[in-house]
Amino acid sequence: MLDAFAIRLACTAFLLMTTIGASASMKAVPSAGAVAPVTQPTVTFAPGTTTVLTATRATTTMTPTAQLAPKTPVPSPPWSGLPLRTTTKARISGDPVNIAFEGSRSAIVHAFGKVGWLVADNLSVKHDLRLVRAALTHHTYPTAPVSNLYLFGRPEDFAVERERGSVAQRDHARFWDTGQRDPGTHLELWIGDCSQDIGIEILRHKGVPVGTTHHINPNLDAERDAIVALMRKGKLLTTTVVEHGVGLTTNGRNGGGDLYTTDGNAVVVVLTTSP
């Protein structure tokens, strides 16, 4: 709070400035052509006088221009020339290629793990016997091996699966490394096949169980679309690209003789990040 003396002093200063301004305007007008000197009014305060400056106009704060968001890479899978149908070891036509992922192997395994899928065990005597026992006793085997299919002259690099209550029923997918990268995203391209097992058959030789084989749900597109939906729901993909596969097929047969149908497309899932 200003005391009475300070208020009086401020009023005196105001009157002094008004008086100086008025006297300056009353000076004689200079003759034509002459330049009148400009007199700047001055105010002198006694030593120790306190002055208070009050802003009469709002100040404006300058903010830096917002930076543009980084441009999202546009995927362009190197699809041309890739095989579109698997074969068995005996070179019998197998399941069509209907799924693909862009990302590292660890990123693909990580993404499937986030939605409850597991990496399948490799085929071996130990794992085959465990699978036969599980089938005979109707027990579970969540990482049961899948039968080998072939692309690029080799079996799948890895497979993932999700058991559906028993070893006889499961979702599964196989994947092969193409050895190529998408020039748009710079991510590795893996192609594969996916289907849903709906039953298991025990193979016997002279009455003795020697192995198993699964039978699939004919609707391959349903399994492909379910995988994509899981990845999207888990926020694990940035986008998908639909590529041409084997073409529309209504009465196809895989290597085990099972019927399948498909619209013939393959969906490329572009993963968000690599772990």
C-alpha positions as a Markdown table, in Angstrom:
| # | Residue | x | y | z |
|---|---|---|---|---|
| 1 | Met | 0.0 | 0.0 | 0.0 |
| 2 | Leu | 1.3 | 3.5 | -0.9 |
| 3 | Asp | 1.2 | 6.0 | 2.0 |
| 4 | Ala | -0.3 | 9.5 | 1.7 |
| 5 | Phe | 3.2 | 11.1 | 1.0 |
| 6 | Ala | 3.8 | 8.7 | -1.9 |
| 7 | Ile | 0.4 | 9.5 | -3.4 |
| 8 | Arg | 1.0 | 13.2 | -3.2 |
| 9 | Leu | 4.4 | 12.8 | -4.7 |
| 10 | Ala | 2.9 | 10.9 | -7.7 |
| 11 | Cys | 0.3 | 13.5 | -8.2 |
| 12 | Thr | 2.9 | 16.3 | -8.2 |
| 13 | Ala | 5.0 | 14.5 | -10.8 |
| 14 | Phe | 1.9 | 14.1 | -13.0 |
| 15 | Leu | 1.1 | 17.8 | -12.7 |
| 16 | Leu | 4.7 | 18.7 | -13.4 |
| 17 | Met | 4.7 | 16.6 | -16.6 |
| 18 | Thr | 1.4 | 18.2 | -17.8 |
| 19 | Thr | 2.8 | 21.7 | -17.2 |
| 20 | Ile | 6.0 | 21.0 | -19.1 |
| 21 | Gly | 4.0 | 19.6 | -22.0 |
| 22 | Ala | 1.7 | 22.6 | -22.1 |
| 23 | Ser | 4.5 | 25.1 | -21.9 |
| 24 | Ala | 6.3 | 23.4 | -24.8 |
| 25 | Ser | 3.2 | 23.7 | -27.0 |
| 26 | Met | 2.9 | 27.4 | -26.2 |
| 27 | Lys | 6.4 | 28.3 | -27.6 |
| 28 | Ala | 6.6 | 30.6 | -30.6 |
| 29 | Val | 6.1 | 29.0 | -34.0 |
| 30 | Pro | 9.4 | 29.0 | -35.9 |
| 31 | Ser | 9.6 | 30.9 | -39.2 |
| 32 | Ala | 9.0 | 29.1 | -42.5 |
| 33 | Gly | 11.8 | 26.8 | -43.5 |
| 34 | Ala | 13.3 | 26.6 | -40.0 |
| 35 | Val | 13.4 | 23.4 | -38.1 |
| 36 | Ala | 12.0 | 23.7 | -34.6 |
| 37 | Pro | 14.1 | 21.9 | -32.0 |
| 38 | Val | 12.3 | 19.1 | -30.1 |
| 39 | Thr | 12.4 | 19.5 | -26.4 |
| 40 | Gln | 12.1 | 16.3 | -24.4 |
| 41 | Pro | 10.4 | 16.8 | -21.1 |
| 42 | Thr | 12.2 | 15.6 | -18.0 |
| 43 | Val | 11.0 | 14.8 | -14.5 |
| 44 | Thr | 13.3 | 14.9 | -11.6 |
| 45 | Phe | 12.5 | 13.0 | -8.3 |
| 46 | Ala | 14.0 | 13.6 | -5.0 |
| 47 | Pro | 16.5 | 11.0 | -3.8 |
| 48 | Gly | 14.8 | 8.0 | -2.2 |
| 49 | Thr | 11.6 | 8.3 | -4.1 |
| 50 | Thr | 9.8 | 5.0 | -4.9 |
| 51 | Thr | 8.2 | 4.6 | -8.3 |
| 52 | Val | 5.7 | 2.0 | -9.4 |
| 53 | Leu | 5.3 | 1.0 | -13.1 |
| 54 | Thr | 2.0 | -0.6 | -14.1 |
| 55 | Ala | 1.5 | -2.4 | -17.4 |
| 56 | Thr | -1.5 | -1.1 | -19.3 |
| 57 | Arg | -1.3 | -3.7 | -22.1 |
| 58 | Ala | -1.2 | -7.5 | -22.0 |
| 59 | Thr | 2.1 | -9.0 | -23.0 |
| 60 | Thr | 2.3 | -11.7 | -25.7 |
| 61 | Thr | 4.5 | -14.8 | -25.2 |
| 62 | Met | 6.0 | -16.1 | -28.4 |
| 63 | Thr | 5.9 | -19.8 | -28.8 |
| 64 | Pro | 8.1 | -21.8 | -31.1 |
| 65 | Thr | 6.5 | -23.4 | -34.2 |
| 66 | Ala | 5.4 | -27.0 | -33.5 |
| 67 | Gln | 7.7 | -29.5 | -35.1 |
| 68 | Leu | 6.3 | -31.7 | -37.8 |
| 69 | Ala | 5.7 | -35.4 | -36.8 |
| 70 | Pro | 8.1 | -37.8 | -38.4 |
| 71 | Lys | 6.9 | -39.3 | -41.6 |
| 72 | Thr | 5.5 | -42.8 | -41.3 |
| 73 | Pro | 7.3 | -45.3 | -43.6 |
| 74 | Val | 5.1 | -46.7 | -46.4 |
| 75 | Pro | 5.4 | -50.5 | -46.6 |
| 76 | Ser | 6.2 | -52.0 | -50.0 |
| 77 | Pro | 6.8 | -55.7 | -49.4 |
| 78 | Pro | 9.2 | -57.3 | -52.0 |
| 79 | Trp | 6.5 | -59.8 | -52.9 |
| 80 | Ser | 7.2 | -60.4 | -56.6 |
| 81 | Gly | 8.8 | -63.8 | -57.3 |
| 82 | Leu | 8.1 | -65.3 | -53.8 |
| 83 | Pro | 6.6 | -68.9 | -53.7 |
| 84 | Leu | 2.9 | -68.9 | -52.9 |
| 85 | Arg | 2.2 | -72.5 | -51.9 |
| 86 | Thr | 4.1 | -74.8 | -49.6 |
| 87 | Thr | 4.9 | -78.5 | -50.4 |
| 88 | Thr | 5.5 | -81.6 | -48.4 |
| 89 | Lys | 8.9 | -83.3 | -48.2 |
| 90 | Ala | 7.6 | -85.5 | -51.0 |
| 91 | Arg | 6.9 | -82.3 | -53.1 |
| 92 | Ile | 3.1 | -82.7 | -52.8 |
| 93 | Ser | 1.4 | -79.3 | -52.9 |
| 94 | Gly | 0.5 | -78.2 | -49.3 |
| 95 | Asp | -1.1 | -75.3 | -47.7 |
| 96 | Pro | -1.1 | -71.9 | -49.5 |
| 97 | Val | 0.9 | -68.9 | -48.3 |
| 98 | Asn | -1.7 | -66.7 | -46.7 |
| 99 | Ile | 0.1 | -64.7 | -44.0 |
| 100 | Ala | 3.3 | -62.7 | -43.7 |
| 101 | Phe | 5.0 | -60.5 | -41.1 |
| 102 | Glu | 7.4 | -57.6 | -41.4 |
| 103 | Gly | 9.8 | -57.6 | -38.4 |
| 104 | Ser | 12.6 | -59.7 | -36.9 |
| 105 | Arg | 12.0 | -63.3 | -35.8 |
| 106 | Ser | 12.2 | -62.2 | -32.2 |
| 107 | Ala | 9.7 | -59.5 | -32.9 |
| 108 | Ile | 7.2 | -62.0 | -34.5 |
| 109 | Val | 7.6 | -64.4 | -31.6 |
| 110 | His | 7.2 | -61.6 | -29.1 |
| 111 | Ala | 4.0 | -60.4 | -30.8 |
| 112 | Phe | 2.4 | -63.8 | -30.8 |
| 113 | Gly | 3.4 | -64.3 | -27.2 |
| 114 | Lys | 1.5 | -61.1 | -26.3 |
| 115 | Val | -1.7 | -62.7 | -27.6 |
| 116 | Gly | -1.2 | -66.1 | -26.0 |
| 117 | Trp | 0.6 | -68.1 | -28.7 |
| 118 | Leu | 3.7 | -70.2 | -28.1 |
| 119 | Val | 6.6 | -71.4 | -30.2 |
| 120 | Ala | 6.1 | -75.0 | -31.3 |
| 121 | Asp | 8.6 | -77.7 | -30.4 |
| 122 | Asn | 10.8 | -79.1 | -33.2 |
| 123 | Leu | 10.0 | -82.5 | -34.6 |
| 124 | Ser | 12.0 | -85.1 | -32.8 |
| 125 | Val | 11.5 | -88.6 | -31.4 |
| 126 | Lys | 11.1 | -87.2 | -27.9 |
| 127 | His | 8.5 | -84.7 | -29.0 |
| 128 | Asp | 6.7 | -87.1 | -31.4 |
| 129 | Leu | 6.2 | -89.6 | -28.6 |
| 130 | Arg | 4.9 | -87.0 | -26.3 |
| 131 | Leu | 2.4 | -85.9 | -28.9 |
| 132 | Val | 1.2 | -89.5 | -29.5 |
| 133 | Arg | 0.7 | -90.0 | -25.7 |
| 134 | Ala | -1.2 | -86.7 | -25.5 |
| 135 | Ala | -3.4 | -87.7 | -28.4 |
| 136 | Leu | -4.1 | -91.2 | -27.0 |
| 137 | Thr | -4.9 | -89.9 | -23.5 |
| 138 | His | -6.6 | -86.7 | -24.7 |
| 139 | His | -4.2 | -84.5 | -22.7 |
| 140 | Thr | -2.8 | -81.1 | -23.6 |
| 141 | Tyr | 0.5 | -80.3 | -25.2 |
| 142 | Pro | 0.6 | -76.5 | -25.7 |
| 143 | Thr | 3.9 | -76.6 | -27.7 |
| 144 | Ala | 3.3 | -79.7 | -29.7 |
| 145 | Pro | 5.3 | -79.9 | -32.9 |
| 146 | Val | 3.7 | -79.2 | -36.3 |
| 147 | Ser | 4.3 | -81.2 | -39.4 |
| 148 | Asn | 7.0 | -79.8 | -41.7 |
| 149 | Leu | 6.1 | -78.0 | -44.8 |
| 150 | Tyr | 8.6 | -76.6 | -47.3 |
| 151 | Leu | 9.4 | -73.3 | -49.0 |
| 152 | Phe | 12.7 | -72.3 | -50.6 |
| 153 | Gly | 13.7 | -76.0 | -50.4 |
| 154 | Arg | 13.7 | -76.1 | -46.6 |
| 155 | Pro | 11.2 | -76.7 | -43.8 |
| 156 | Glu | 9.7 | -73.7 | -41.8 |
| 157 | Asp | 12.2 | -71.7 | -39.8 |
| 158 | Phe | 9.8 | -71.8 | -36.8 |
| 159 | Ala | 6.1 | -72.3 | -36.0 |
| 160 | Val | 3.8 | -70.8 | -33.4 |
| 161 | Glu | 0.5 | -72.1 | -32.0 |
| 162 | Arg | -2.3 | -71.7 | -29.5 |
| 163 | Glu | -4.0 | -74.8 | -28.2 |
| 164 | Arg | -7.7 | -74.8 | -28.0 |
| 165 | Gly | -8.4 | -77.2 | -25.1 |
| 166 | Ser | -6.7 | -80.3 | -26.3 |
| 167 | Val | -3.8 | -81.4 | -28.5 |
| 168 | Ala | -6.3 | -82.2 | -31.2 |
| 169 | Gln | -7.5 | -78.6 | -31.7 |
| 170 | Arg | -5.2 | -75.6 | -32.1 |
| 171 | Asp | -4.4 | -72.5 | -34.2 |
| 172 | His | -1.0 | -72.6 | -35.8 |
| 173 | Ala | 1.2 | -70.8 | -38.3 |
| 174 | Arg | 4.6 | -71.6 | -39.9 |
| 175 | Phe | 7.1 | -69.0 | -41.0 |
| 176 | Trp | 10.0 | -68.8 | -43.5 |
| 177 | Asp | 12.6 | -66.0 | -43.7 |
| 178 | Thr | 12.6 | -64.7 | -47.2 |
| 179 | Gly | 16.0 | -63.1 | -46.8 |
| 180 | Gln | 14.6 | -59.8 | -48.1 |
| 181 | Arg | 13.7 | -56.5 | -46.5 |
| 182 | Asp | 10.9 | -54.1 | -47.3 |
| 183 | Pro | 12.5 | -51.1 | -49.0 |
| 184 | Gly | 9.9 | -48.8 | -47.5 |
| 185 | Thr | 10.0 | -50.0 | -43.8 |
| 186 | His | 13.5 | -51.6 | -43.9 |
| 187 | Leu | 12.0 | -54.6 | -42.0 |
| 188 | Glu | 12.6 | -58.3 | -42.6 |
| 189 | Leu | 9.9 | -60.1 | -44.6 |
| 190 | Trp | 8.7 | -63.5 | -43.3 |
| 191 | Ile | 6.0 | -65.4 | -45.2 |
| 192 | Gly | 4.0 | -68.3 | -43.9 |
| 193 | Asp | 0.8 | -70.3 | -43.8 |
| 194 | Cys | -1.8 | -70.5 | -41.1 |
| 195 | Ser | -4.7 | -72.8 | -40.4 |
| 196 | Gln | -6.8 | -74.2 | -37.5 |
| 197 | Asp | -6.5 | -77.8 | -36.6 |
| 198 | Ile | -9.9 | -79.4 | -35.7 |
| 199 | Gly | -8.9 | -83.0 | -35.2 |
| 200 | Ile | -6.0 | -85.4 | -34.9 |
| 201 | Glu | -5.4 | -88.8 | -36.4 |
| 202 | Ile | -3.0 | -91.4 | -34.9 |
| 203 | Leu | -1.0 | -93.1 | -37.6 |
| 204 | Arg | -0.4 | -96.8 | -37.0 |
| 205 | His | 1.8 | -99.5 | -38.5 |
| 206 | Lys | 0.6 | -103.0 | -37.9 |
| 207 | Gly | -1.6 | -101.7 | -35.1 |
| 208 | Val | 1.3 | -99.9 | -33.4 |
| 209 | Pro | 1.1 | -96.0 | -33.1 |
| 210 | Val | 3.9 | -94.5 | -35.1 |
| 211 | Gly | 2.8 | -90.9 | -35.4 |
| 212 | Thr | 0.0 | -88.4 | -35.8 |
| 213 | Thr | -1.4 | -86.0 | -38.3 |
| 214 | His | -3.9 | -83.2 | -37.8 |
| 215 | His | -6.9 | -82.3 | -39.9 |
| 216 | Ile | -7.7 | -78.6 | -40.6 |
| 217 | Asn | -10.7 | -76.4 | -40.7 |
| 218 | Pro | -11.3 | -75.8 | -44.5 |
| 219 | Asn | -11.8 | -72.0 | -44.0 |
| 220 | Leu | -8.2 | -70.8 | -44.2 |
| 221 | Asp | -9.3 | -67.1 | -44.4 |
| 222 | Ala | -10.9 | -67.3 | -41.0 |
| 223 | Glu | -7.7 | -68.2 | -39.3 |
| 224 | Arg | -5.7 | -65.6 | -41.2 |
| 225 | Asp | -8.2 | -62.9 | -40.4 |
| 226 | Ala | -8.3 | -64.0 | -36.7 |
| 227 | Ile | -4.5 | -63.6 | -36.4 |
| 228 | Val | -4.7 | -60.1 | -37.9 |
| 229 | Ala | -7.5 | -59.2 | -35.5 |
| 230 | Leu | -5.5 | -60.3 | -32.5 |
| 231 | Met | -2.5 | -58.2 | -33.6 |
| 232 | Arg | -4.7 | -55.2 | -34.2 |
| 233 | Lys | -6.5 | -55.6 | -30.9 |
| 234 | Gly | -3.1 | -55.9 | -29.1 |
| 235 | Lys | -1.9 | -52.8 | -30.8 |
| 236 | Leu | 1.0 | -54.8 | -32.2 |
| 237 | Leu | 0.8 | -53.7 | -35.8 |
| 238 | Thr | 1.1 | -50.4 | -37.6 |
| 239 | Thr | -0.7 | -51.5 | -40.8 |
| 240 | Thr | -1.4 | -54.4 | -43.1 |
| 241 | Val | -0.9 | -54.9 | -46.8 |
| 242 | Val | -2.9 | -57.4 | -48.8 |
| 243 | Glu | -0.9 | -59.2 | -51.5 |
| 244 | His | -2.0 | -61.7 | -54.2 |
| 245 | Gly | -1.6 | -65.3 | -53.2 |
| 246 | Val | -2.7 | -68.5 | -54.9 |
| 247 | Gly | -5.9 | -67.0 | -56.1 |
| 248 | Leu | -9.5 | -67.8 | -55.3 |
| 249 | Thr | -9.8 | -71.5 | -54.4 |
| 250 | Thr | -13.0 | -73.3 | -53.4 |
| 251 | Asn | -12.0 | -76.9 | -53.4 |
| 252 | Gly | -8.3 | -77.0 | -52.7 |
| 253 | Arg | -6.5 | -80.0 | -51.1 |
| 254 | Asn | -3.4 | -79.8 | -48.9 |
| 255 | Gly | -0.6 | -82.3 | -48.6 |
| 256 | Gly | -2.7 | -84.5 | -46.2 |
| 257 | Gly | -5.7 | -84.5 | -48.5 |
| 258 | Asp | -7.8 | -82.0 | -46.4 |
| 259 | Leu | -10.1 | -79.7 | -48.2 |
| 260 | Tyr | -9.6 | -75.9 | -48.0 |
| 261 | Thr | -11.1 | -72.8 | -49.4 |
| 262 | Thr | -9.6 | -69.3 | -49.6 |
| 263 | Asp | -10.0 | -65.9 | -51.3 |
| 264 | Gly | -6.4 | -66.4 | -52.4 |
| 265 | Asn | -5.0 | -63.4 | -50.7 |
| 266 | Ala | -2.1 | -63.1 | -48.2 |
| 267 | Val | -2.1 | -60.4 | -45.5 |
| 268 | Val | 1.3 | -58.8 | -44.6 |
| 269 | Val | 1.3 | -57.7 | -41.0 |
| 270 | Val | 3.7 | -54.8 | -40.4 |
| 271 | Leu | 4.7 | -54.9 | -36.7 |
| 272 | Thr | 5.0 | -51.8 | -34.6 |
| 273 | Thr | 8.4 | -52.3 | -32.9 |
| 274 | Ser | 11.1 | -54.9 | -32.5 |
| 275 | Pro | 11.9 | -56.0 | -29.0 |
